[in-house]
Amino acid sequence: MRDNIKGVAFDLDGTLYPNYRLHFRLLPFALKEFRLLSAFGRARNIIREEMEQKFRNGHSDSGQLLVQEGGFYAYQAEKTAKLLSVKSDQLKEKIDRLIYNGWTPIFKKVKVFKEVPHTLETLRKAGLKLGLLSDFPPEEKLKNLGIDGYWDCIHCSERCGALKPYPLSFQKLALAMELPPENILYVGNSHPYDVIGAARAGMKTAWIKPVLSPGKKPAPDFSFTNYRQFLKFMIL
């Protein structure tokens, strides 16, 4: 498999840093805005379920998107507002202010996994293209995490109008990397979002888990618990 890999793409949240480091710092916000966060999460799950139905009906191309590019954030606010029984235009502003913009500075205090910078440097020196695909906008987060200078391309699935595991955002990432999907290894921490989504798009998959969990289907092409193992697999 390694001989066919020309590029490696990564998820961000929970993949390049451990989730607990963010969740610990978000705890005061989560307690204060529990009702909003709960509805926000439920709305995203509803959107994913709607997209999954589209996928199962054979509509995985841009012409059959549930939400057109650029319209995701309004649609998300509408779904969240319905759960909270409030006006969607006011809620969209609140979500932008508190979640999308409010969380970004926190990443200055979040540290990536220890081996991540060395891993990215080694992959680049080996001649591999590097891409990143995140559900949430990643650019400012990458700067605050100190790993913004490694990437050939950066994508956000929300801007494509297609949350993971809908395959369109993975397909657009492959186009931006100028590689066939089968020559890309996608690395993520979520089996239902990252592994399934990338596999649906035709990519190879690597699943990072603190404790390996066998039996998940479809199985990833490679599972690992730390980036030392990942580099040993990729380079040696």
MDAnalysis code that builds the backbone (N, CA, C; Angstrom):
import MDAnalysis as mda
import numpy as np

u = mda.Universe.empty(708, n_residues=236, atom_resindex=np.repeat(np.arange(236), 3), trajectory=True)
u.add_TopologyAttr("name", ["N", "CA", "C"] * 236)
u.add_TopologyAttr("resid", np.arange(1, 237))
u.add_TopologyAttr("resname", ["MET", "ARG", "ASP", "ASN", "ILE", "LYS", "GLY", "VAL", "ALA", "PHE", "ASP", "LEU", "ASP", "GLY", "THR", "LEU", "TYR", "PRO", "ASN", "TYR", "ARG", "LEU", "HIS", "PHE", "ARG", "LEU", "LEU", "PRO", "PHE", "ALA", "LEU", "LYS", "GLU", "PHE", "ARG", "LEU", "LEU", "SER", "ALA", "PHE", "GLY", "ARG", "ALA", "ARG", "ASN", "ILE", "ILE", "ARG", "GLU", "GLU", "MET", "GLU", "GLN", "LYS", "PHE", "ARG", "ASN", "GLY", "HIS", "SER", "ASP", "SER", "GLY", "GLN", "LEU", "LEU", "VAL", "GLN", "GLU", "GLY", "GLY", "PHE", "TYR", "ALA", "TYR", "GLN", "ALA", "GLU", "LYS", "THR", "ALA", "LYS", "LEU", "LEU", "SER", "VAL", "LYS", "SER", "ASP", "GLN", "LEU", "LYS", "GLU", "LYS", "ILE", "ASP", "ARG", "LEU", "ILE", "TYR", "ASN", "GLY", "TRP", "THR", "PRO", "ILE", "PHE", "LYS", "LYS", "VAL", "LYS", "VAL", "PHE", "LYS", "GLU", "VAL", "PRO", "HIS", "THR", "LEU", "GLU", "THR", "LEU", "ARG", "LYS", "ALA", "GLY", "LEU", "LYS", "LEU", "GLY", "LEU", "LEU", "SER", "ASP", "PHE", "PRO", "PRO", "GLU", "GLU", "LYS", "LEU", "LYS", "ASN", "LEU", "GLY", "ILE", "ASP", "GLY", "TYR", "TRP", "ASP", "CYS", "ILE", "HIS", "CYS", "SER", "GLU", "ARG", "CYS", "GLY", "ALA", "LEU", "LYS", "PRO", "TYR", "PRO", "LEU", "SER", "PHE", "GLN", "LYS", "LEU", "ALA", "LEU", "ALA", "MET", "GLU", "LEU", "PRO", "PRO", "GLU", "ASN", "ILE", "LEU", "TYR", "VAL", "GLY", "ASN", "SER", "HIS", "PRO", "TYR", "ASP", "VAL", "ILE", "GLY", "ALA", "ALA", "ARG", "ALA", "GLY", "MET", "LYS", "THR", "ALA", "TRP", "ILE", "LYS", "PRO", "VAL", "LEU", "SER", "PRO", "GLY", "LYS", "LYS", "PRO", "ALA", "PRO", "ASP", "PHE", "SER", "PHE", "THR", "ASN", "TYR", "ARG", "GLN", "PHE", "LEU", "LYS", "PHE", "MET", "ILE", "LEU"])
u.atoms.positions = np.array([
    [0.826, -1.211, 0.000],
    [0.000, 0.000, 0.000],
    [0.857, 1.256, 0.000],
    [1.984, 1.232, 0.739],
    [2.793, 2.441, 0.873],
    [3.341, 2.920, -0.461],
    [3.648, 1.987, -1.350],
    [4.210, 2.364, -2.646],
    [3.222, 3.172, -3.476],
    [1.933, 2.996, -3.246],
    [0.914, 3.698, -4.024],
    [0.513, 5.041, -3.426],
    [0.998, 5.355, -2.231],
    [0.605, 6.589, -1.556],
    [1.481, 7.738, -2.043],
    [0.849, 8.739, -2.617],
    [1.548, 9.931, -3.092],
    [1.236, 11.162, -2.235],
    [0.203, 11.054, -1.410],
    [-0.174, 12.157, -0.542],
    [-0.852, 11.642, 0.715],
    [-0.696, 12.390, 1.785],
    [-1.333, 12.048, 3.060],
    [-2.184, 13.238, 3.495],
    [-3.431, 12.974, 3.822],
    [-4.345, 14.014, 4.279],
    [-4.800, 13.682, 5.696],
    [-5.027, 14.723, 6.479],
    [-5.356, 14.541, 7.889],
    [-6.668, 15.231, 8.240],
    [-7.386, 14.631, 9.155],
    [-8.387, 15.336, 9.937],
    [-7.627, 16.192, 10.948],
    [-8.326, 17.121, 11.602],
    [-7.653, 17.976, 12.589],
    [-8.042, 17.620, 14.020],
    [-9.297, 17.829, 14.363],
    [-9.740, 17.723, 15.756],
    [-9.734, 16.274, 16.237],
    [-8.936, 16.020, 17.268],
    [-8.820, 14.672, 17.808],
    [-7.816, 13.811, 17.074],
    [-7.291, 14.320, 15.966],
    [-6.317, 13.576, 15.163],
    [-4.920, 14.144, 15.312],
    [-4.785, 15.462, 15.238],
    [-3.478, 16.101, 15.398],
    [-3.254, 16.593, 16.821],
    [-4.292, 16.650, 17.608],
    [-4.172, 16.930, 19.043],
    [-5.206, 16.086, 19.761],
    [-4.989, 15.737, 21.035],
    [-5.981, 14.940, 21.771],
    [-7.179, 15.792, 22.166],
    [-8.367, 15.258, 21.960],
    [-9.584, 16.014, 22.232],
    [-9.682, 16.511, 23.670],
    [-9.161, 15.740, 24.610],
    [-9.332, 16.117, 26.011],
    [-8.663, 17.467, 26.319],
    [-7.604, 17.815, 25.583],
    [-6.923, 19.085, 25.833],
    [-7.798, 20.276, 25.464],
    [-8.653, 20.108, 24.471],
    [-9.607, 21.151, 24.126],
    [-10.813, 21.114, 25.055],
    [-11.348, 19.931, 25.296],
    [-12.566, 19.806, 26.103],
    [-12.358, 20.351, 27.513],
    [-11.163, 20.145, 28.066],
    [-10.880, 20.658, 29.410],
    [-10.993, 22.179, 29.437],
    [-10.469, 22.828, 28.410],
    [-10.492, 24.294, 28.371],
    [-11.862, 24.834, 27.983],
    [-12.688, 24.005, 27.356],
    [-14.035, 24.430, 26.971],
    [-15.071, 24.183, 28.068],
    [-14.670, 23.545, 29.155],
    [-15.625, 23.165, 30.181],
    [-16.445, 24.339, 30.729],
    [-15.838, 25.479, 31.076],
    [-16.659, 26.606, 31.560],
    [-17.685, 27.064, 30.528],
    [-17.282, 27.127, 29.254],
    [-18.219, 27.511, 28.196],
    [-19.328, 26.479, 28.060],
    [-18.964, 25.197, 28.104],
    [-19.950, 24.138, 27.936],
    [-21.001, 24.175, 29.047],
    [-20.584, 24.475, 30.261],
    [-21.529, 24.556, 31.378],
    [-22.458, 25.754, 31.216],
    [-21.912, 26.861, 30.747],
    [-22.703, 28.082, 30.589],
    [-23.661, 27.985, 29.407],
    [-23.216, 27.372, 28.318],
    [-24.008, 27.327, 27.080],
    [-24.430, 25.902, 26.751],
    [-24.758, 25.137, 27.784],
    [-25.088, 23.723, 27.578],
    [-26.261, 23.549, 26.623],
    [-27.297, 24.363, 26.771],
    [-28.493, 24.213, 25.937],
    [-28.174, 24.478, 24.461],
    [-27.380, 25.525, 24.195],
    [-26.984, 25.828, 22.832],
    [-26.128, 24.707, 22.256],
    [-25.128, 24.252, 23.002],
    [-24.238, 23.212, 22.500],
    [-24.985, 21.917, 22.228],
    [-25.915, 21.584, 23.107],
    [-26.698, 20.371, 22.916],
    [-27.521, 20.439, 21.637],
    [-28.201, 21.561, 21.425],
    [-29.005, 21.724, 20.211],
    [-28.126, 21.775, 18.969],
    [-26.972, 22.431, 19.071],
    [-26.022, 22.532, 17.960],
    [-25.557, 21.141, 17.541],
    [-25.198, 20.318, 18.509],
    [-24.766, 18.957, 18.203],
    [-25.882, 18.119, 17.607],
    [-27.082, 18.248, 18.146],
    [-28.223, 17.497, 17.618],
    [-28.549, 17.934, 16.193],
    [-28.453, 19.239, 15.923],
    [-28.728, 19.736, 14.573],
    [-27.737, 19.159, 13.569],
    [-26.472, 19.097, 13.936],
    [-25.462, 18.530, 13.037],
    [-25.709, 17.048, 12.806],
    [-26.166, 16.338, 13.822],
    [-26.502, 14.928, 13.648],
    [-27.680, 14.764, 12.692],
    [-28.662, 15.648, 12.801],
    [-29.813, 15.607, 11.891],
    [-29.355, 15.842, 10.450],
    [-28.469, 16.828, 10.263],
    [-27.959, 17.124, 8.924],
    [-27.194, 15.930, 8.369],
    [-26.392, 15.292, 9.206],
    [-25.662, 14.106, 8.755],
    [-26.628, 12.985, 8.359],
    [-27.686, 12.815, 9.136],
    [-28.673, 11.785, 8.801],
    [-29.338, 12.086, 7.464],
    [-29.630, 13.362, 7.209],
    [-30.224, 13.743, 5.927],
    [-29.257, 13.494, 4.775],
    [-27.984, 13.808, 4.998],
    [-26.976, 13.573, 3.966],
    [-26.759, 12.081, 3.747],
    [-26.828, 11.304, 4.819],
    [-26.674, 9.859, 4.685],
    [-27.796, 9.273, 3.839],
    [-28.997, 9.791, 4.015],
    [-30.113, 9.333, 3.202],
    [-29.880, 9.667, 1.735],
    [-29.343, 10.872, 1.473],
    [-29.000, 11.259, 0.107],
    [-27.976, 10.284, -0.477],
    [-26.967, 9.959, 0.327],
    [-25.926, 9.058, -0.147],
    [-26.498, 7.679, -0.458],
    [-27.336, 7.169, 0.424],
    [-27.909, 5.837, 0.225],
    [-28.839, 5.805, -0.984],
    [-29.379, 6.966, -1.338],
    [-30.219, 7.058, -2.534],
    [-29.413, 7.284, -3.804],
    [-28.080, 7.294, -3.657],
    [-27.217, 7.406, -4.821],
    [-26.852, 8.814, -5.215],
    [-27.105, 9.801, -4.330],
    [-26.824, 11.197, -4.659],
    [-25.600, 11.664, -3.878],
    [-24.427, 11.450, -4.418],
    [-23.205, 11.858, -3.725],
    [-22.428, 12.910, -4.497],
    [-23.029, 13.475, -5.552],
    [-22.326, 14.489, -6.331],
    [-22.851, 15.876, -5.991],
    [-22.135, 16.918, -6.450],
    [-22.461, 18.284, -6.066],
    [-23.845, 18.712, -6.540],
    [-24.338, 18.121, -7.625],
    [-25.652, 18.492, -8.119],
    [-26.787, 18.009, -7.247],
    [-26.499, 17.072, -6.364],
    [-27.535, 16.498, -5.517],
    [-27.280, 16.787, -4.038],
    [-26.516, 17.827, -3.750],
    [-26.214, 18.167, -2.365],
    [-27.465, 18.585, -1.601],
    [-27.503, 18.202, -0.361],
    [-28.577, 18.657, 0.519],
    [-28.469, 20.153, 0.738],
    [-27.234, 20.647, 0.920],
    [-26.970, 22.071, 1.141],
    [-25.947, 22.525, 0.119],
    [-26.244, 23.533, -0.667],
    [-25.306, 24.018, -1.671],
    [-24.135, 24.734, -0.999],
    [-23.019, 24.794, -1.712],
    [-21.824, 25.440, -1.166],
    [-22.145, 26.863, -0.729],
    [-21.667, 27.201, 0.460],
    [-21.907, 28.531, 1.005],
    [-23.176, 28.640, 1.820],
    [-24.058, 27.650, 1.716],
    [-25.330, 27.734, 2.416],
    [-25.422, 26.900, 3.679],
    [-24.329, 26.212, 4.005],
    [-24.384, 25.296, 5.144],
    [-24.678, 26.009, 6.456],
    [-24.036, 27.145, 6.692],
    [-24.128, 27.781, 7.999],
    [-25.538, 28.293, 8.289],
    [-26.206, 28.794, 7.268],
    [-27.590, 29.220, 7.451],
    [-28.486, 28.015, 7.700],
    [-28.233, 26.930, 6.988],
    [-29.040, 25.711, 7.162],
    [-28.832, 25.131, 8.560],
    [-27.591, 25.117, 9.019],
    [-27.274, 24.634, 10.360],
    [-27.965, 25.483, 11.418],
    [-27.937, 26.804, 11.248],
    [-28.591, 27.703, 12.201],
    [-30.099, 27.476, 12.207],
    [-30.663, 27.225, 11.031],
    [-32.103, 26.972, 10.935],
    [-32.492, 25.709, 11.699],
    [-31.714, 24.653, 11.541],
    [-31.984, 23.402, 12.246],
    [-31.819, 23.570, 13.751],
    [-30.765, 24.291, 14.159],
    [-30.522, 24.512, 15.592],
    [-31.616, 25.388, 16.193],
    [-32.014, 26.432, 15.468],
    [-33.054, 27.344, 15.952],
    [-34.371, 26.617, 16.144],
    [-34.680, 25.696, 15.255],
    [-35.931, 24.937, 15.384],
    [-35.950, 24.123, 16.672],
    [-34.804, 23.557, 17.027],
    [-34.711, 22.775, 18.266],
    [-34.838, 23.655, 19.507],
    [-34.394, 24.921, 19.376],
    [-34.424, 25.845, 20.514],
    [-35.640, 26.766, 20.500],
    [-36.425, 26.700, 19.417],
    [-37.606, 27.567, 19.254],
    [-37.232, 29.045, 19.304],
    [-36.189, 29.405, 18.524],
    [-35.756, 30.799, 18.408],
    [-35.606, 31.136, 16.928],
    [-35.314, 32.412, 16.615],
    [-35.154, 32.846, 15.238],
    [-33.760, 32.459, 14.726],
    [-33.734, 31.930, 13.504],
    [-32.480, 31.384, 12.992],
    [-31.445, 32.458, 12.670],
    [-31.872, 33.658, 12.209],
    [-30.891, 34.682, 11.857],
    [-30.138, 35.170, 13.094],
    [-30.860, 35.319, 14.206],
    [-30.211, 35.723, 15.447],
    [-29.307, 34.615, 15.977],
    [-29.733, 33.383, 15.826],
    [-28.945, 32.266, 16.336],
    [-27.668, 32.072, 15.519],
    [-27.740, 32.291, 14.216],
    [-26.538, 32.160, 13.388],
    [-25.455, 33.119, 13.860],
    [-25.818, 34.335, 14.169],
    [-24.856, 35.310, 14.687],
    [-24.262, 34.831, 16.005],
    [-25.088, 34.236, 16.840],
    [-24.620, 33.763, 18.142],
    [-23.675, 32.574, 17.977],
    [-24.003, 31.660, 17.068],
    [-23.135, 30.514, 16.810],
    [-21.789, 30.980, 16.260],
    [-21.825, 31.931, 15.324],
    [-20.579, 32.467, 14.768],
    [-19.724, 33.096, 15.865],
    [-20.364, 33.890, 16.710],
    [-19.640, 34.644, 17.735],
    [-19.102, 33.731, 18.835],
    [-19.920, 32.815, 19.323],
    [-19.531, 32.015, 20.480],
    [-18.739, 30.761, 20.122],
    [-19.099, 30.104, 19.020],
    [-18.473, 28.825, 18.691],
    [-17.377, 29.001, 17.647],
    [-17.718, 29.489, 16.467],
    [-16.723, 29.562, 15.395],
    [-15.617, 30.576, 15.706],
    [-15.983, 31.744, 16.198],
    [-14.969, 32.748, 16.524],
    [-14.508, 32.655, 17.976],
    [-15.403, 32.279, 18.864],
    [-15.076, 32.258, 20.282],
    [-14.114, 31.157, 20.683],
    [-14.166, 30.017, 19.994],
    [-13.294, 28.912, 20.361],
    [-11.882, 29.039, 19.806],
    [-11.718, 29.771, 18.719],
    [-10.433, 29.792, 18.022],
    [-9.254, 30.198, 18.912],
    [-9.356, 31.261, 19.736],
    [-8.203, 31.638, 20.562],
    [-7.783, 30.568, 21.562],
    [-8.703, 29.687, 21.934],
    [-8.382, 28.639, 22.905],
    [-7.269, 27.735, 22.393],
    [-7.183, 27.609, 21.072],
    [-6.195, 26.689, 20.504],
    [-4.762, 27.166, 20.703],
    [-4.565, 28.414, 21.113],
    [-3.223, 28.872, 21.458],
    [-2.695, 28.142, 22.690],
    [-3.608, 27.596, 23.490],
    [-3.223, 26.898, 24.715],
    [-3.329, 25.381, 24.586],
    [-3.685, 24.903, 23.402],
    [-3.807, 23.469, 23.153],
    [-2.557, 22.991, 22.423],
    [-1.985, 21.893, 22.860],
    [-0.777, 21.359, 22.235],
    [-1.114, 20.150, 21.376],
    [-0.470, 20.087, 20.205],
    [-0.643, 18.930, 19.336],
    [0.063, 17.727, 19.959],
    [-0.227, 16.539, 19.428],
    [0.530, 15.362, 19.841],
    [2.017, 15.619, 19.631],
    [2.828, 15.144, 20.535],
    [4.254, 15.452, 20.565],
    [4.947, 15.166, 19.236],
    [4.567, 14.070, 18.574],
    [5.284, 13.646, 17.367],
    [4.746, 14.281, 16.083],
    [3.698, 15.111, 16.165],
    [3.059, 15.619, 14.955],
    [3.987, 16.484, 14.098],
    [4.654, 17.510, 14.637],
    [5.530, 18.319, 13.771],
    [6.591, 17.486, 13.064],
    [7.235, 16.577, 13.798],
    [8.257, 15.716, 13.184],
    [7.648, 14.832, 12.103],
    [6.434, 14.324, 12.345],
    [5.752, 13.486, 11.359],
    [5.492, 14.253, 10.076],
    [4.970, 15.463, 10.198],
    [4.664, 16.268, 9.016],
    [5.934, 16.633, 8.256],
    [6.991, 16.987, 8.973],
    [8.259, 17.317, 8.332],
    [8.818, 16.106, 7.579],
    [8.738, 14.939, 8.204],
    [9.277, 13.719, 7.592],
    [8.507, 13.347, 6.335],
    [7.193, 13.473, 6.381],
    [6.380, 13.152, 5.207],
    [6.692, 14.094, 4.050],
    [6.876, 15.376, 4.348],
    [7.201, 16.339, 3.293],
    [8.579, 16.033, 2.695],
    [9.540, 15.718, 3.541],
    [10.885, 15.400, 3.048],
    [10.875, 14.138, 2.192],
    [9.905, 13.262, 2.455],
    [9.780, 12.037, 1.660],
    [9.095, 12.290, 0.323],
    [8.695, 13.539, 0.075],
    [8.091, 13.900, -1.209],
    [6.597, 13.703, -1.294],
    [5.938, 13.503, -0.157],
    [4.491, 13.308, -0.140],
    [3.768, 14.645, -0.030],
    [2.682, 14.797, -0.766],
    [1.835, 15.969, -0.613],
    [1.039, 15.844, 0.686],
    [0.788, 16.994, 1.329],
    [0.039, 16.991, 2.584],
    [-1.228, 17.815, 2.446],
    [-2.353, 17.221, 2.827],
    [-3.628, 17.916, 2.810],
    [-4.312, 17.815, 4.153],
    [-5.297, 18.674, 4.365],
    [-6.058, 18.640, 5.610],
    [-7.530, 18.891, 5.290],
    [-8.401, 18.082, 5.888],
    [-9.841, 18.249, 5.740],
    [-10.482, 18.159, 7.111],
    [-11.145, 19.241, 7.510],
    [-11.786, 19.310, 8.817],
    [-13.241, 19.702, 8.649],
    [-14.103, 19.229, 9.558],
    [-15.498, 19.669, 9.527],
    [-15.611, 21.139, 9.910],
    [-14.846, 21.580, 10.895],
    [-14.855, 22.977, 11.327],
    [-13.748, 23.748, 10.608],
    [-13.937, 25.058, 10.369],
    [-12.906, 25.846, 9.680],
    [-11.550, 25.713, 10.372],
    [-10.502, 25.301, 9.647],
    [-9.248, 24.949, 10.307],
    [-8.147, 26.000, 10.294],
    [-8.225, 27.022, 9.433],
    [-7.048, 27.858, 9.190],
    [-6.514, 28.536, 10.454],
    [-7.362, 29.246, 11.188],
    [-6.906, 29.948, 12.386],
    [-6.492, 28.967, 13.473],
    [-7.186, 27.842, 13.547],
    [-6.825, 26.825, 14.528],
    [-5.423, 26.290, 14.255],
    [-5.101, 26.057, 12.987],
    [-3.777, 25.562, 12.647],
    [-2.695, 26.571, 13.032],
    [-2.961, 27.857, 12.808],
    [-2.002, 28.896, 13.202],
    [-1.785, 28.883, 14.706],
    [-2.875, 28.814, 15.446],
    [-2.765, 28.841, 16.899],
    [-2.116, 27.582, 17.455],
    [-2.260, 26.463, 16.731],
    [-1.607, 25.216, 17.139],
    [-0.137, 25.181, 16.721],
    [0.271, 26.102, 15.841],
    [1.659, 26.173, 15.403],
    [2.019, 25.195, 14.304],
    [1.031, 24.734, 13.532],
    [1.312, 23.762, 12.466],
    [0.673, 24.208, 11.145],
    [0.676, 25.494, 10.886],
    [0.011, 26.016, 9.691],
    [0.896, 26.016, 8.452],
    [2.179, 25.752, 8.575],
    [3.080, 25.904, 7.438],
    [3.406, 24.635, 6.682],
    [2.699, 23.556, 6.952],
    [3.077, 22.265, 6.375],
    [2.242, 21.850, 5.161],
    [1.143, 22.534, 4.878],
    [0.103, 21.960, 4.036],
    [0.151, 22.435, 2.589],
    [-0.082, 21.492, 1.673],
    [-0.255, 21.836, 0.268],
    [-1.669, 22.355, 0.012],
    [-2.646, 21.874, 0.752],
    [-4.009, 22.397, 0.634],
    [-4.774, 22.108, 1.913],
    [-5.704, 23.002, 2.214],
    [-6.531, 22.920, 3.420],
    [-7.985, 23.068, 3.001],
    [-8.838, 22.155, 3.467],
    [-10.251, 22.204, 3.108],
    [-11.123, 22.098, 4.361],
    [-12.344, 22.635, 4.229],
    [-13.350, 22.566, 5.291],
    [-14.619, 21.978, 4.696],
    [-15.108, 20.892, 5.242],
    [-16.276, 20.211, 4.677],
    [-17.530, 21.079, 4.749],
    [-17.647, 21.917, 5.777],
    [-18.818, 22.786, 5.911],
    [-18.937, 23.729, 4.710],
    [-17.802, 24.232, 4.239],
    [-17.831, 25.147, 3.099],
    [-18.229, 24.434, 1.813],
    [-17.995, 23.125, 1.758],
    [-18.452, 22.347, 0.602],
    [-19.942, 22.033, 0.697],
    [-20.543, 22.281, 1.867],
    [-21.941, 21.928, 2.077],
    [-22.140, 20.456, 2.352],
    [-21.086, 19.760, 2.807],
    [-21.167, 18.304, 2.969],
    [-20.337, 17.852, 4.160],
    [-20.956, 17.683, 5.315],
    [-20.244, 17.176, 6.477],
    [-19.758, 15.755, 6.242],
    [-18.658, 15.391, 6.875],
    [-18.235, 13.991, 6.862],
    [-19.354, 13.129, 7.481],
    [-19.572, 11.932, 6.990],
    [-18.767, 11.169, 6.020],
    [-19.236, 11.300, 4.572],
    [-20.060, 12.304, 4.256],
    [-20.476, 12.493, 2.864],
    [-19.226, 12.639, 1.999],
    [-19.116, 11.923, 0.889],
    [-17.831, 11.826, 0.187],
    [-17.401, 13.060, -0.595],
    [-18.318, 14.008, -0.843],
    [-17.967, 15.113, -1.729],
    [-16.774, 15.916, -1.230],
    [-16.717, 16.209, 0.068],
    [-15.609, 17.024, 0.578],
    [-14.278, 16.287, 0.432],
    [-14.274, 14.965, 0.571],
    [-13.056, 14.183, 0.347],
    [-12.666, 14.215, -1.130],
    [-13.657, 14.145, -2.009],
    [-13.384, 14.210, -3.444],
    [-12.779, 15.557, -3.826],
    [-13.305, 16.636, -3.223],
    [-12.766, 17.965, -3.519],
    [-11.356, 18.110, -2.966],
    [-11.078, 17.486, -1.852],
    [-9.725, 17.495, -1.314],
    [-8.769, 16.819, -2.285],
    [-9.161, 15.681, -2.840],
    [-8.313, 14.976, -3.808],
    [-8.037, 15.845, -5.027],
    [-9.055, 16.552, -5.506],
    [-8.860, 17.449, -6.646],
    [-7.856, 18.548, -6.304],
    [-7.976, 19.114, -5.096],
    [-7.056, 20.180, -4.688],
    [-5.629, 19.661, -4.533],
    [-5.495, 18.403, -4.113],
    [-4.167, 17.808, -3.969],
    [-3.611, 17.344, -5.308],
    [-4.450, 17.366, -6.337],
    [-4.081, 16.947, -7.693],
    [-3.570, 15.508, -7.700],
    [-4.314, 14.659, -6.974],
    [-3.991, 13.241, -6.903],
    [-5.272, 12.423, -7.028],
    [-5.213, 11.248, -7.634],
    [-6.359, 10.343, -7.595],
    [-6.626, 9.927, -6.146],
    [-7.885, 9.749, -5.762],
    [-8.183, 9.363, -4.370],
    [-7.438, 8.118, -3.918],
    [-7.243, 7.160, -4.822],
    [-6.582, 5.911, -4.426],
    [-5.111, 6.102, -4.084],
    [-4.552, 7.259, -4.407],
    [-3.156, 7.550, -4.059],
    [-3.026, 8.411, -2.811],
    [-4.134, 8.602, -2.101],
    [-4.143, 9.418, -0.887],
    [-4.471, 8.550, 0.326],
    [-3.704, 8.706, 1.375],
    [-4.012, 8.092, 2.668],
    [-4.629, 9.158, 3.556],
    [-5.848, 8.911, 4.034],
    [-6.509, 9.878, 4.912],
    [-6.418, 9.378, 6.348],
    [-5.985, 10.263, 7.248],
    [-5.743, 9.921, 8.644],
    [-6.766, 10.636, 9.521],
    [-7.494, 9.883, 10.346],
    [-8.484, 10.502, 11.222],
    [-8.724, 9.684, 12.471],
    [-9.392, 10.307, 13.440],
    [-9.665, 9.626, 14.706],
    [-11.082, 9.078, 14.800],
    [-11.953, 9.458, 13.858],
    [-13.352, 9.020, 13.902],
    [-13.600, 7.952, 12.849],
    [-13.998, 6.764, 13.290],
    [-14.320, 5.726, 12.313],
    [-15.549, 6.091, 11.485],
    [-16.670, 6.529, 12.097],
    [-17.856, 6.827, 11.275],
    [-17.700, 8.023, 10.364],
    [-16.880, 8.995, 10.718],
    [-16.733, 10.187, 9.896],
    [-15.522, 10.113, 8.973],
    [-14.353, 9.806, 9.540],
    [-13.105, 9.863, 8.781],
    [-12.847, 8.602, 7.965],
    [-12.899, 7.444, 8.618],
    [-12.595, 6.197, 7.918],
    [-13.651, 5.896, 6.861],
    [-14.910, 5.948, 7.251],
    [-15.980, 5.642, 6.302],
    [-16.031, 6.683, 5.188],
    [-15.931, 7.968, 5.541],
    [-16.008, 9.013, 4.535],
    [-14.899, 8.926, 3.506],
    [-13.656, 8.745, 3.972],
    [-12.531, 8.658, 3.043],
    [-12.611, 7.399, 2.191],
    [-13.025, 6.280, 2.792],
    [-13.152, 5.037, 2.031],
    [-14.213, 5.172, 0.948],
    [-15.307, 5.855, 1.253],
    [-16.355, 6.059, 0.252],
    [-15.846, 6.855, -0.947],
    [-14.894, 7.747, -0.681],
    [-14.322, 8.563, -1.756],
    [-13.206, 7.848, -2.498],
    [-12.855, 6.632, -2.072],
    [-11.827, 5.858, -2.751],
    [-10.435, 6.014, -2.195],
    [-10.300, 6.664, -1.030],
    [-8.986, 6.857, -0.422],
    [-8.598, 5.666, 0.448],
    [-7.301, 5.526, 0.684],
    [-6.819, 4.636, 1.728],
    [-7.079, 5.318, 3.077],
    [-7.161, 4.525, 4.147],
    [-7.516, 5.107, 5.444],
    [-6.586, 4.629, 6.555],
    [-6.278, 5.546, 7.476],
    [-5.524, 5.232, 8.688],
    [-6.296, 5.795, 9.875],
    [-6.461, 4.995, 10.904],
    [-7.299, 5.339, 12.052],
    [-6.425, 5.431, 13.287],
    [-6.361, 6.627, 13.900],
    [-5.617, 6.790, 15.146],
    [-6.564, 6.635, 16.322],
    [-6.215, 5.702, 17.204],
    [-7.018, 5.448, 18.394],
    [-6.083, 5.275, 19.588],
    [-6.413, 5.879, 20.761],
    [-5.589, 5.633, 21.951],
    [-5.487, 4.153, 22.284],
    [-6.592, 3.433, 22.108],
    [-6.610, 1.981, 22.275],
    [-7.238, 1.409, 21.020],
    [-6.542, 0.521, 20.345],
    [-7.050, -0.003, 19.085],
    [-8.336, -0.792, 19.318],
    [-9.311, -0.563, 18.446],
    [-10.618, -1.192, 18.561],
    [-10.861, -2.054, 17.333],
    [-10.630, -3.355, 17.420],
    [-10.816, -4.221, 16.255],
    [-12.299, -4.447, 15.970],
    [-12.573, -4.919, 14.781],
    [-13.931, -5.315, 14.451],
    [-14.766, -4.260, 13.773],
    [-14.266, -3.030, 13.629],
    [-15.026, -1.982, 12.954],
    [-15.049, -2.256, 11.458],
    [-16.208, -2.048, 10.854],
    [-16.344, -2.263, 9.411],
    [-16.899, -0.995, 8.762],
    [-16.344, -0.569, 7.611],
    [-15.184, -1.192, 6.972],
    [-13.917, -0.972, 7.777],
    [-13.047, -1.948, 7.747],
    [-11.799, -1.826, 8.499],
    [-10.886, -0.811, 7.825],
    [-10.181, 0.016, 8.601],
    [-9.192, 0.920, 8.002],
    [-8.048, 0.118, 7.413],
    [-7.315, 0.716, 6.486],
    [-6.148, 0.042, 5.928],
    [-5.033, -0.079, 6.956],
    [-5.035, 0.840, 7.928],
    [-3.984, 0.836, 8.945],
    [-4.520, 1.496, 10.203],
    [-4.233, 0.918, 11.360],
    [-4.597, 1.523, 12.642],
    [-3.335, 1.726, 13.469],
    [-3.306, 2.794, 14.247],
    [-2.128, 3.069, 15.058],
    [-2.536, 3.848, 16.300],
    [-1.689, 3.811, 17.320],
    [-1.997, 4.493, 18.567],
    [-1.155, 5.738, 18.779],
    [-0.056, 5.890, 18.031],
    [0.763, 7.093, 18.155],
    [1.502, 7.309, 16.839],
    [2.056, 8.514, 16.672],
    [2.663, 8.863, 15.391],
    [4.034, 8.239, 15.177],
    [4.647, 7.702, 16.204],
    [5.863, 6.909, 15.994],
    [5.522, 5.650, 15.197],
    [4.418, 5.003, 15.578],
    [3.971, 3.834, 14.823],
    [3.611, 4.216, 13.391],
    [2.954, 5.366, 13.241],
    [2.534, 5.808, 11.916],
    [3.739, 6.014, 11.001],
    [4.754, 6.695, 11.503],
    [5.954, 6.945, 10.679],
    [6.683, 5.650, 10.349],
    [6.738, 4.736, 11.302],
    [7.388, 3.462, 11.038],
    [6.690, 2.731, 9.905],
    [5.369, 2.809, 9.889],
    [4.600, 2.180, 8.817],
    [4.834, 2.875, 7.487],
    [4.858, 4.222, 7.501],
    [4.915, 4.999, 6.267],
    [6.305, 5.036, 5.639],
    [7.319, 5.157, 6.449],
    [8.666, 5.483, 5.928],
    [9.605, 4.298, 5.933],
    [9.560, 3.465, 6.975],
    [10.568, 2.408, 7.101],
    [10.229, 1.211, 6.228],
])
